[in-house]
Amino acid sequence: MDLTEAEVEESLLRPLYQFAFEAHQKNETVVREKDSKKVKNFQRICEVGYLTNEVIISRLQKEVRFQFTHKTFLEFLTAKHIAEMDQEERLNWMRHLRYANCYIQISRLAIGDYFKVEQNEPILGFLFGLLEEESAELTEMASLVIKETHFYEPHHPISLVSRCGASHQLLRLLAELNNVVPQELADVICKRRPPLINIHSNCSVSCKRGMLKLCNLRFQPPIRLNVDLRYSRDEEEKMSFVQKLIESKSIDCSKIWIKAYDHTELWDNVRGFRIGQANSVQQVSIQCLNIKGIPCEEFSFGNHLSELELFLFKPSHSYFLEAALHKPLTSLQLICHELDDRCISLIRQLLRNQRNLQRIQLTSLSLSWQQQQHLGFFLADFAQMENLQSLEISLNDSTDEQKRSLEAILKRNKLSELTIHSYDFSGSLYSVLNEGFNSMSSLRELHLPRVNIIHLPNLRHLDLINFSLLSPLELNDDGIAVLSDALRSWRNLQQLSIDFNPRFDVSVAECSLRELFEAIAGCHRLQILRFNCLEMADSVVPSVCKMIESLKQLRKFTSKEQRDKSLTEEGFKQLEPIIKRNGLNTEVR
């Protein structure tokens, strides 16, 4: 074209950046001829090579359309346009982006919509790279992402259903930088540091690369980090990644999740990650499902092992308990299929020899209540533990002596977290719990699967931040009244999960649901709200909308498995703008 580089930029590329930006704003990759006529020298711009044109012949007339040769070009050119905006205009564009996932699927109404934060990331990633040398502007962008994705808040411990979420967006953007993090940006990140970061099994390569960028910053105290490696099959890559984290002075690699397919792989992981050693990972979760037989050599952990979690534990895995016998455990968690006499003896030795134990989980994993193992015979051991702060246990047919031990644990008022799994809540066990709630001022988290809440009116005396009612027995109008009364007293509540168990054919009156929604609306610190099998008819939609509108700090709203078919498209139209509000992570199906 016989143009200088500056002329190419001014006359051809900048109009193309603008054109791409406008197409992206309208969520289009194919542009009609009438839109192209607004651009000066459009035919010459097409010769640059980013656009192709094709003639569509219909029955009425032919039509010329233009398409970007690849969506990545559209995203990069859009980012180039945004990079050339003035700083305030660029920030204004970023403020109007969505930074929370949204998933809506109501099949019987043929309603479906979704948004994942990753949709914005190609453009933000390009933009981050383009502004790498502009430290002040890069810092303002990152500050906005930190605020909108709540990067600076503690992220909940990893569970089986944990996913990589919006809070990792900053990590993925940091991965776009070719050089070290600029000092101005490093200062902002250090100031807004989260106390805990989780690297999940489904985290991308960008998440991990960004995490390694954080390792080079100076965090005081170090950021605690959990790493889930259960589904990572590249042994060399995961070993290299974790070893770099361990060596960092800014990261405290607290807990690691591993899943091995044989004893050799397991032993290689334990040795390679130096699990339990003073200068390495001291908390471990091991998925035992595929580990069969007995290891051919002596199995051991380092002398500083502080947490041991065994998932799908069987008697053949008792060597894990032996290896932990003389370690300074503060947490022991066993999710087991069964226990034999030897396992029970080893667990008792662990309980009696560990003065520092603060967290205990002993639960039986079974698909049917008939096979669920009763573990109440450990309650007497727990009652002797002065430092116990968190207890999760499976109970069935508890004896009077076991109930007295539970009563002693509750009345000591040291527990901050309590979870009881039971298929057989007798009146006396309800009485022990209900009476204990009168004096449990320390309790902050309570999880009660399969209970009849009507027998627990003293719930209102607690000061909870996290409560879940899962698969309850007969959650009827009376139960809703008890729960609503309790919710009105929990002014510090941050998380709430309610399961309207569909296995019991119990219908809840609409006036009871409205009472529940009104009570939840008063929990102004609520951040996470989950419903399962909720009866959301059109008539209660205004109450749901009013509830969500009043919860200004709500960041995650989930309503799964709509229980009846009384929500119509008209009712959904009222609900839609509320559950799609910016900043709210929504899942409705």
N, C-alpha and C positions, 0 to 999 in steps of 0.2 A: 504493500500500500504506500510505500515511500514516505513513511511517517516516523518521526522520532519517538523514543520511548515515552516522553512527556506528552506528545500529541496523541499517542495510542491511549494512554491513561485518561486524558481529558475528554477526547471526542468519542472514544469507543467503549472503554471499560467502565467508566463511571456511570454512563447511561445504562449499561448492562447491569451494574450493581443495583441501580434503582429499580430496573425492570424486574430483576430477580426478587428483590425485597417485596415489591408490590404483589408479585405472584405468590410468594410465601405467605403474606398477610391474608390472602384469600384462599390459602391452602390449595393452590393450583400448581400442577407441573406442566399442563398443556394450556397454551394461551391462544385466544382467538385473534384473527387478523385485526378486528376493530380496536383491540387493546394495543396492538403494535403501532397503529397509526399515531398514537400519542407521543411516540419516541422519535426524535430527530435522527436522521441517518440510520434508520432501522435496518435497511438492506445491507449496509456496510457492517453493522454490528453483527448480523447473521454470519458474515464471512469470517468472523473471529474463530468460530468453530464450537462454541458452547451451545448453540441452538441449531436445531434441524427444523425444516418446514416440510409439510406434507399437504397434499390437496385431497380433501374429503369430498366425494361426489355423492350428493343425495338426489332424491327424485325431483327436488325443486331447483337446487342450484349447487354449484361447487363452493366449497369453503376451505380457506387456507388456515391451517393451524400451525403453531410453533411449539416445539417441545424441547426442554433441556435434555442434552444427550445423556445425562445421568442425574439422579436426584442429589447426589453429593455435590455436583457443580452448582446446583440451585442453592444448596445450603452454604457452600463456601462463598459464593458471590453475594448472597444475602448478608453473611457475616462481614464481608468487605464493606458493604454499604453502611452497616451499623458501626463498624470501626471508624468510619469517617464522619459520623454524627458528632455534634458537640456533646460534651460529657453529660449534661442534664437531660438532653433528648435521649441519649443512649440508656441512661438509668430509668427514665420514664418508660421506655420500651420494655426493659427488664421487669419493672414493677408490675406490668400487666400480664406477665407470663404466669402460667399455672405451675406451682411447685409441689403439688400433691396428686397422687394417683386418684383416678375415678373409674369405677367399674359398675355398670348398671345392666342387669340382664333379667328381664321379666318375660319369660318365654310365652306364657299364655296370652300376654298382651302384645306380643311381637315388638317389645321395646328393648332396644339394646344400644349401649353407648359405652365407650371407654376412653381413657386417656392415661398414658404412662409418662412419667417425668422424663424418661429417656428420649421422648420425641423432640424435646428442646435441645438435647445435649450435643448433637452434631454442630448446630450453629453456635451454641455457647462455647463448645470446645474450640472451634475455629477462632472465635472471637478472643478467647483466652490466649491462644497462641499468637494472634495478630497484635495483641496489646502487651506482649510480654515485656517489651522494653519501656512501656509507659507505666511505671510503678504505681503512681498515684491512681490512675484510672483503673488499673488492674485490681488494686486494693479496694476501691469503691465497689466494683463489680462483685468481688469475692465477699465483701461485707454484706451485700444484699442477699447473696446466695446463702451465706451462713445464717442470716436472720430468717429467711423464708423457709429454709429446710430444717430449722431447729438443730443445726449441727452442734450447737453448744450445750444441748441438754443431754442428760444421761440416757443411753439407749438400753432397753431392757435386755436381760440376759438371753442368750441363744436358746431356742427351743426347737422341737421337731418341725415346727411350721414357720420358723423365722425366715425372712426374706430380706434381700438387699433392697433398701428403700431410698426415699428421696434424700435422707440425711447423708448419703454417700456421694451426692452430686459434687460436693466440693473436692472429694478425693479424685473423682474422675476428671475434673477440670485441672487439678494440679498435675495430673499425669500428662497433660498437653504441653507443659512447660519443658523446653529443651535444657534450660539451665537450672540452677538452684533457685529456690523460692526467694524473691526479692525481700530485703529486710523489712520494708514497710508492711508488706503483706504478711510476713512471718510474725511481726509484732501483733497484728490484728488477730491472727489465728491463735497465737499463744494466749492472748487476752480472752478470747471466746472459746477456749478449749473445752471439749466435753470430758467428763471424768471417766467415761468408758466408751470404747468403740468396739463394734462386733464386725469381724470379717466372716461372712457367711459362706456356706458351701457353694452358693450360686453367685457369688461376687465375680465381677468381670476382671479381666487382666488389668484394666484401667484402675479399678478400685485398689488392687494390690500395688500397682505402680505408684498411685497417689499416696498410699499408706507408707511406702518406702520414702517418699518425699518428706512426709511428716517426721520420719525417724531422724532426719537431719536437723530438725528444729530443736530449740532448747526449752522443753517443757519442765516446769518445776511446780509441783511434783510431776513425775512422769505420768502419762496417760495410761490407764489400764486398758488392756487389749485382750479380747477373746477371739480365738481363731478356730473355725470349724473346718476340719479337713476330711470329713467322713466320706465325701464323694469325689475327692481329688485323686485321680489315678496316676498322675505324673509324679512319681516318687522324687525324682531329682529336683523338679521345679518347686514342690511344696517344701522339701527339706531346705533348699537354698533360701526360700522366702522366709521361713520361720527362723532360721539361723541368723539372718540379717536383722530381724525384729529383736531377737534375744540379745544381740550385740549392741543394740541402740541404747544409749543412756537416757533417751527421752521417752521410751516406751517400756511399760511394765507388762510383759507378755504373761498375763495372769492365768488363763485357762485355755486348754486345747482339747478339741474333740477329735478322736481318731476312731477309724473303723478298719479293722484288719481282716484279711481273708484266710490267714493262717498264722501260726506261732512265729514263723520266721519274720514275716512282715511286721507283726506286732512288736517283736523284740527289737527290730531295726528302728522302728519309730520311737520306742521308749529310750533307746540308747542315743539315737540321732538327735532327739529333742532334749536330751538330758533331763527327762522328767523327774522332778523332785529334788534337783540339785539347787544349791544356794544361788547360783548365778543364771538360773534358767526358769523354765515353766514349772510351777509348783502345784498346779491344779489340773486335773485330767478327767475327761469323760471318755469311757471306752464302750463302744457298742460291741457286745459279746456274741451276737447272733451267729456269726459264721465261724467262730473260734471253737474248734473241736479238739478233744484230747487233752493231753498234758504236755507242757513244753519240755523239750529234750534237755534243756539246761536250766539252772536255777534262775527263777524270775525275781527281779528286784526293782524297787524304785529308789530314787535318791533320798537322803536322810532328812530333807526339808519338805517332803510331800505334805501339803496342807489340805487338799481336797481330792476325794476319790468318788467318782460317780460311775456306776456299772449299770448299763442298760441291757435288759434281756438277760439277766444273770441266772445261771443255773449252778447246781452243785459241782459240776465239773470245772467251774471257774473259781473254786475256793482258793487257789493259789494266789489270786489277786488280794484276797483278805489277809492271807499269811504275809504277803509282801508289805502290807500296810500296818502290821501289828504294832510296830514300835516307832511309827512315824508321828509327827506332831499335827495330827489332823484337826482341823476346825470344822470340816464338813464331810459327812458320809452319806451318800445317796445310793440306794439299791432299788432298782426297778426290776423285780424278779418274776420268773415263771413259777419257781418253787424253791423251797429251802429244805435241806435235810438236817439231821442232828448235828453233823460236823459244821455246817454253815452257821447254824444257830449258835453253836459253842464259840466259833471264831468271832461272830458279830458281838456276842456278849463280852468276849475278851477286849475287843476294840472299844466298846462302850465303857467298860470299867477301867481301862488303862489310859483313856484319853481325857485328861482334865480340861482340855481346851476346846472340846467339841461344842460348837454353837449351832450347827445346823444338822438335822437328821431327816432323811427321807427313807422310809421303808414301806414300799407299796407293792402290792401283788398285781401283776398284769395278766388279766384273763378276760376272755370274751363273754363269759357267763358268770353270774353271781355264785352259782353252785361251786365253781372251781376257784373262786377267789380265796386266797389263803388269809386266814386271820393272823394278824401279827401283834395282837394286843398283849401277848405275854412279854413283850419288850418294855411295856409301859412302866413297870417297876424299876427297870434300869434307867429309863429316862427321868423318872422322878428323883433320882439321886444326882442328876447332872445340874449343878448350880448355874452353869453358863449357857444353858440351852435357850436359844432365841428364836429358832425356826423349827417347826415340827410338821411333817407330813407322814401319815400312816394309814394303812388299811385295817379296818376293824370289822369283825363279824362276831356276834354272840359273845360279847365281852362279859367276863365274870364280874362279881361284885368287887373283888379285890382289884381287878384291872380298872374298873370305873373309879375306885378310890385313888388309884395312882394317877389317873387322868385328872381327877379333881385337884390333887396336890400340885400337879404341873400348872394347871390354869390359875390356881389361887396364888401361886408364887409371883405372878404378874411380871414375868421376865420375857414371855413370848412376844415377838413383834410380828410373827407370821404363823398362821395355823391352817392346815389343810387336812380334812378327815374324809377318807373314802369309806363308805359303808353301805351295804345292802340290807342291813338289819338294824335300824334305829329303834331300839326299844324305848319305852317311856322313861326309864331311869337314865338312859344315856342322854336323851334330850334334856332331862332335868339337870344332869351334871354340866352340860354345855351352857344351858340357859342361866344357871346359877353362877357359873364361872364368868360369864359376860359382865356381871355386875361389878367385878373388881379388876377387869383386864384393861386398865388404862394404857398399858404399853402396846396393846395389839394394834397393828396398822394394816395388815393384810389378812383377809379371811376368805377361804375358798371352801365351799360346802357342796360337793356333788351328791346328788340323790338324797336330799333331806326334805322333810315337810316343814317348811319355814313357819307354819302357823304355831309350832311348838316352841319357837324361839323369840318371844316378844322382847326379851332383854337385849336384842341386837341394838336397840336404840341407845343403849348406854355406852356403846363403843365409839371410838373416834378413828374411823378407817380412812385410808387413802386408796385401798384397792379391795373390791368385793366381787366375788363371782358366785352365782347360783346356777349350777350346771345339772341338767337332767333332773330337776326336782320332782318330788312326789306330789302330785295333785296341786299344782300352782293355780288355785282357784281364787275367787273373789276375796275370801278371808285371808289367804296367803298374800295377795297383792296388798291388802290393807296393812298387814304387818310390815311388809317390805317398804311400803310408802311411808309409814310412820318412822321407820329406821332411817330412810333416806333424808327425811326432813331434819334429822339431827346430825347427819354426816356432812358438815359444812366444808371439810377438807378433802372430800372424796375426789380422786383424780382418775380412777379407772372403775368401770362398772360393766359386768357381763351378766346377762339374764337369759336363761334358756327356758322357753315355754315348752316343756317336754311334750312332744306330739304322741308319745306312746300311751299317754293317759287321755282318754276322750273327755277332757275338761274344757269347757268353754268359759271365757272370761267376759263379763259384762263390759260394755263400752264405757260405762261410767267409772268402772274400776281402772280401766286402761287410762282414762283421762286423769284420774287421781294419781296414777303412777307417773305419767308424763309430767304432771304439774310438780310432783315431788322431785323428779330428776332435774327439772328446770331450775330448782332452787340450789342445786349443787354447782355453784358458779365456777369452781376450780376444776371441773371435770374436763379431762383431755381425751379420754378414750371411752367410747360407748358402744357396746356390742349387744345385739339381740339375736336370738335364734328362734325360729318358728313363731314369730310375732303375728298376731291377728291384726293386720293393718287395713281396716276398711276405709272407704272414702270419708265416712262420718268422723273418724278420729284423725284424719290427715291434718286438719287445722291445729289440733293439739300437738301433733308431732312437729309441725313447722314452728309453732310457738316455742316448743321445748328447745329445738336446735338453735333458733334465733337467740334465745336467752343465754345459751352456753357459748360465751365469747371466746373461751380458751379451748373449745373442742377442736381437736386436730384429726381424730379418726372416728368415723361412724360406720358401723357394720350392721346390716340386717339381712340375715340369710334364711333361706327356706321359708318363704311366706306361707303361713299355715292354712289360710283359707283363700277363697277366690273373690273376695268382696272389694278388693282394690281394683278400680276401673281406670281406663286411660284418662278420664276426666280428673279423677283423684290424683293420679300421678302428675298431671300438669301443674297442680298446686304444689306438689312436693318437690318437683324437679329443680327449680331455682334455688331452693334451700339446700338440698344435698349436693348441688354442684357449686356451691359458693367457693370462692378462691381460698385456698389454704386448708380446705377440708378434704382429707383422704377418705373416699367413700367407696363402700362395696354394698350393693343392694341386689339381691337375687332371690 
